[in-house]
Amino acid sequence: MATTTGSQGCSAHSVPPVSAFTDVAPTKVNTDQWCAAIASFGAKYATLVAKHVCGFAIWPTKAGLPARNWTYMYSVPADRDIVRAFAESCSGVGVQLGLYYSVVSNTYLNVQGGVVLDPSTAQPGQQVVTQEEYADIVEQQLTELWTNYGDLAEIWFDGGFAVPSLQDKLLGLLNKTQPHACVFNGCGAYVESQQLFDVFLVLLSVCHRHKARLRFKTSEGRIS
């Protein structure tokens, strides 16, 4: 969404209309060309941003809250699944698929730092949900991404996934649906030095080479 609107992302309460994406993307998106370019320089996997800070989903998510008769409407139409197109293009050139999903930020649902902001702060275009409802929506969408597009080489959490009531559920879902995927930035862990980050990238590379999953223990004793 940010790319099609010519920006670096959504501001705290600014939600670009769906048309900002759907009016541009059909003439710009060419996943075969992307993946051909990726494969041309020897890449083994490619990670696609399925949902970034804005909250716009580039797959036709069916997430919703039946008790409220509410459906997540901020996404591509049903006949325009860019995640599937990218997955198929990757497969066609022998590149493994990775998916990025921002758990801790969603401007559409007025979420920052994993926390739903006060409803009084919501601006036009933003939806009002509770913290529990947000956790439910995230779980639904990640279930879609982790079960509908085959085995994933990498799962990327930008900023971790330290959302109240959600962390343990996501670890369980991850182990159930994508047990062999490498995971970046899980459990809300933040890297405090460039040196440590560089070491982590080396370990991640080794993990991919040997088709293994990188796990580590946080200071609280959690396993990621």
C-alpha positions as CSV (number, residue, x, y, z in Angstrom):
1,M,0.0,0.0,0.0
2,A,2.8,2.4,0.9
3,T,4.5,1.8,-2.4
4,T,1.4,2.5,-4.5
5,T,0.8,5.7,-2.6
6,G,4.4,6.8,-3.0
7,S,5.1,6.9,0.7
8,Q,7.2,5.1,3.3
9,G,4.1,3.9,5.2
10,C,1.0,5.0,7.0
11,S,1.1,7.7,9.7
12,A,-0.6,7.0,13.0
13,H,-4.2,7.8,12.0
14,S,-4.0,8.0,8.2
15,V,-5.6,5.1,6.3
16,P,-5.2,5.4,2.5
17,P,-8.4,4.2,0.7
18,V,-8.5,0.7,-0.8
19,S,-8.6,2.4,-4.3
20,A,-5.1,3.7,-3.7
21,F,-4.0,0.1,-4.1
22,T,-6.6,-1.5,-6.4
23,D,-6.5,1.3,-9.0
24,V,-2.7,1.0,-9.3
25,A,-1.6,-2.5,-8.6
26,P,-3.4,-4.3,-11.5
27,T,-1.2,-2.5,-13.9
28,K,2.0,-2.6,-11.9
29,V,2.1,-6.0,-10.3
30,N,4.0,-8.7,-12.2
31,T,5.1,-11.4,-9.8
32,D,6.7,-13.5,-12.6
33,Q,9.0,-10.6,-13.4
34,W,9.8,-10.1,-9.7
35,C,10.7,-13.8,-9.2
36,A,12.7,-14.1,-12.4
37,A,14.8,-11.2,-11.2
38,I,15.2,-12.8,-7.8
39,A,16.2,-16.1,-9.2
40,S,18.6,-14.4,-11.7
41,F,21.1,-13.4,-8.9
42,G,20.9,-16.8,-7.2
43,A,18.5,-16.1,-4.4
44,K,17.1,-19.2,-2.7
45,Y,14.1,-17.6,-1.1
46,A,12.1,-14.4,-1.2
47,T,10.0,-12.8,1.5
48,L,6.8,-11.0,0.5
49,V,5.2,-8.3,2.7
50,A,1.6,-9.7,3.0
51,K,0.5,-7.0,5.4
52,H,2.5,-4.0,6.6
53,V,1.8,-1.1,9.1
54,C,-1.2,0.3,7.2
55,G,-3.1,-3.0,7.7
56,F,-3.8,-3.5,4.0
57,A,-3.8,-7.3,3.2
58,I,-2.6,-8.2,-0.3
59,W,-4.5,-11.5,-0.2
60,P,-8.3,-11.7,0.0
61,T,-8.6,-12.3,3.8
62,K,-11.8,-13.7,5.1
63,A,-11.1,-12.6,8.7
64,G,-14.0,-11.2,10.6
65,L,-16.0,-10.9,13.8
66,P,-19.2,-12.9,13.4
67,A,-20.7,-11.8,16.7
68,R,-20.6,-8.2,15.4
69,N,-21.3,-9.1,11.7
70,W,-18.0,-7.4,10.9
71,T,-15.6,-8.3,8.1
72,Y,-12.1,-7.2,7.5
73,M,-12.6,-5.1,4.3
74,Y,-9.1,-3.6,3.9
75,S,-7.7,-6.0,1.3
76,V,-7.5,-6.9,-2.3
77,P,-10.6,-8.3,-4.0
78,A,-11.3,-12.0,-4.0
79,D,-10.0,-12.4,-7.6
80,R,-6.7,-10.6,-6.9
81,D,-4.6,-12.7,-4.6
82,I,-1.1,-11.3,-4.8
83,V,0.3,-13.7,-2.2
84,R,-0.9,-16.7,-4.3
85,A,0.4,-15.2,-7.5
86,F,3.8,-14.6,-5.8
87,A,3.9,-18.1,-4.4
88,E,3.2,-19.6,-7.8
89,S,5.8,-17.4,-9.4
90,C,8.4,-18.4,-6.8
91,S,7.6,-22.1,-7.3
92,G,8.0,-21.6,-11.1
93,V,11.7,-20.5,-10.7
94,G,12.7,-22.7,-7.8
95,V,12.7,-20.0,-5.2
96,Q,11.3,-20.7,-1.7
97,L,8.5,-18.5,-0.3
98,G,8.7,-16.4,2.9
99,L,6.0,-14.1,4.3
100,Y,6.1,-11.0,6.4
101,Y,3.1,-9.9,8.5
102,S,3.3,-7.0,10.9
103,V,1.5,-8.2,14.1
104,V,2.2,-5.2,16.4
105,S,1.0,-2.5,14.0
106,N,-2.2,-2.0,12.1
107,T,-3.3,1.6,11.3
108,Y,-6.6,0.3,9.8
109,L,-7.5,-1.1,13.3
110,N,-5.8,1.7,15.2
111,V,-3.1,-0.5,16.7
112,Q,0.4,0.6,17.7
113,G,3.0,-1.4,19.6
114,G,0.6,-4.4,19.7
115,V,-2.0,-2.3,21.7
116,V,-5.4,-1.1,20.4
117,L,-5.5,2.6,21.0
118,D,-8.4,4.4,22.8
119,P,-11.5,4.4,20.5
120,S,-11.7,8.2,20.8
121,T,-8.5,8.6,18.8
122,A,-9.9,6.7,15.7
123,Q,-10.1,8.9,12.6
124,P,-12.2,8.4,9.4
125,G,-11.3,5.1,7.8
126,Q,-10.1,3.5,11.0
127,Q,-12.1,0.6,12.6
128,V,-12.8,0.3,16.3
129,V,-12.0,-3.1,17.8
130,T,-11.2,-4.4,21.3
131,Q,-7.8,-5.8,22.2
132,E,-9.4,-9.3,22.3
133,E,-11.0,-8.8,18.9
134,Y,-7.6,-7.7,17.5
135,A,-5.9,-10.8,18.7
136,D,-8.6,-12.9,17.1
137,I,-8.2,-11.1,13.8
138,V,-4.4,-11.6,13.8
139,E,-4.8,-15.3,14.6
140,Q,-7.3,-15.7,11.8
141,Q,-5.1,-13.9,9.2
142,L,-2.0,-15.8,10.2
143,T,-3.8,-19.0,10.0
144,E,-4.8,-18.1,6.4
145,L,-1.3,-17.2,5.5
146,W,0.3,-20.2,7.1
147,T,-2.1,-22.8,5.8
148,N,-3.1,-21.7,2.3
149,Y,0.3,-21.1,0.5
150,G,2.3,-24.2,1.2
151,D,5.5,-24.6,3.2
152,L,7.2,-21.3,4.1
153,A,11.0,-20.9,4.2
154,E,10.7,-17.8,6.4
155,I,8.2,-16.0,8.6
156,W,9.0,-12.4,9.4
157,F,7.6,-10.6,12.4
158,D,8.8,-6.9,12.2
159,G,8.9,-5.7,15.8
160,G,8.1,-9.1,17.2
161,F,4.6,-10.3,18.2
162,A,4.3,-9.2,21.8
163,V,0.5,-8.6,21.7
164,P,-1.4,-9.2,24.9
165,S,-3.0,-12.7,25.0
166,L,-1.6,-13.7,21.7
167,Q,2.0,-14.7,22.1
168,D,1.5,-18.3,23.2
169,K,-1.3,-18.8,20.7
170,L,0.9,-17.8,17.8
171,L,3.8,-20.1,19.0
172,G,1.3,-22.9,19.1
173,L,-0.1,-22.1,15.6
174,L,3.5,-21.8,14.3
175,N,4.5,-25.2,15.6
176,K,1.4,-26.7,14.2
177,T,1.3,-25.2,10.7
178,Q,4.9,-24.2,9.8
179,P,7.2,-26.1,12.1
180,H,10.2,-25.9,9.7
181,A,10.0,-22.2,8.8
182,C,12.8,-19.9,10.0
183,V,11.3,-17.1,12.1
184,F,12.7,-13.6,12.3
185,N,12.1,-11.2,15.3
186,G,9.7,-13.3,17.3
187,C,8.4,-12.9,20.9
188,G,8.9,-9.2,20.9
189,A,12.7,-9.5,21.1
190,Y,14.5,-6.3,19.9
191,V,18.1,-6.3,18.8
192,E,20.1,-3.6,20.7
193,S,23.3,-3.6,18.7
194,Q,24.4,-3.8,15.1
195,Q,27.0,-6.4,16.1
196,L,24.4,-8.7,17.6
197,F,22.1,-8.2,14.6
198,D,24.9,-9.2,12.2
199,V,25.6,-12.4,14.2
200,F,21.9,-13.1,14.1
201,L,21.8,-12.8,10.3
202,V,24.7,-15.2,10.0
203,L,22.9,-17.7,12.1
204,L,19.7,-17.2,10.0
205,S,21.7,-17.9,6.9
206,V,23.1,-21.1,8.3
207,C,19.5,-22.1,9.4
208,H,18.3,-21.7,5.8
209,R,21.2,-23.6,4.3
210,H,20.6,-26.6,6.4
211,K,16.8,-26.3,6.3
212,A,16.6,-25.9,10.1
213,R,14.7,-23.7,12.4
214,L,16.5,-21.1,14.5
215,R,15.4,-21.1,18.1
216,F,16.6,-19.0,21.0
217,K,15.7,-18.3,24.7
218,T,14.8,-14.8,25.8
219,S,15.8,-13.3,29.2
220,E,12.4,-14.3,30.5
221,G,13.1,-18.0,29.6
222,R,10.7,-18.1,26.6
223,I,11.7,-20.2,23.6
224,S,11.2,-18.7,20.1
